[in-house]
């Protein structure tokens, strides 16, 4: 069986490789801080399942201290020249998209097939882990495809990975931190507080208003927390399950799917989703760091309205 821990281990090895490359870069004035940051991050991926929670927490605090309360900055990496890149783009044309398309394709197929393929009576991947396992495998397939298409050595991919990862910077850890925050909020009973607040101001039989409270609440919590995965457990525990599913008899699958889509509408409209909205602006060197968010706000509002209507018309019909 391909366990989820194997995929985390691959990620940990990548981060440790970045740490080693940073340490070997003597021209980098921040090489010791960067080495420490990415090294610790790699250790949490490699040994997170066996480290005591207190030890992992201490490592995370050390990562924060190492950054000095600001980003560490991108590393300068020289792999190919601009002329070589232009020649490669002219030669490959639309084939440039093959490695990128491998990721969703392999992830989709793996999610469907891995739990159904058994060796010695054991599935290749557990159904609950199949999507993340498939995502990890898809990255490997995309890497092989890229090396073959671009005719580059494996070490080049490591240097390019370092360049991109350091360009993203400390924001790379944000999805994990926000997901942990969502779990913490759920464990602290924030969902119960939300449920009590909604039932206090909205009658339980006011179906449309309950739906609006759920979808808009998902978007708002996502805007605050920066991640729909962080908002999801709070809103589902507060409104989705107790009101829409249990009291009103809604379909839990439709509630969950459209609820997540509503959360993603909030992702489009918040700078807190830095890995989606702020990092692209930085990588593209846009003059307005919030430019991506401003352009996406109309789309986010329209999609939120559509998701609300879809929820109202579909969640009680199946």
Secondary structure, DSSP 8 states (H G I E B T S, - for coil): ---HHHHHHHHHHHHHHHHHHHHH-TT-TTHHHHHHHHHHHHHHHHHTTTS-HHHHHHHHHHHHHHHTTS---------S-HHHHHHHHHHHGGGGGHHHHHHHHHHHHHHHHGGG-EETTEESS-TTTHHHHHHHHHHHHHHHHHHHHHT--HHHHHHHHHHHHHHHGGGGGHHHHHHHHHHHHHHTTHHHHHHHHHHHHS-TT-HHHHHHHHHHHHHHHHHHHS-HHHHHHHHIIIIIIIIIIIIT---HHHHHHHHHHHHHHHHHT-TT-HHHHHHHHHHTT-SSTTHHHHHHHHHHHHHHHHHHHHHHHHTT--
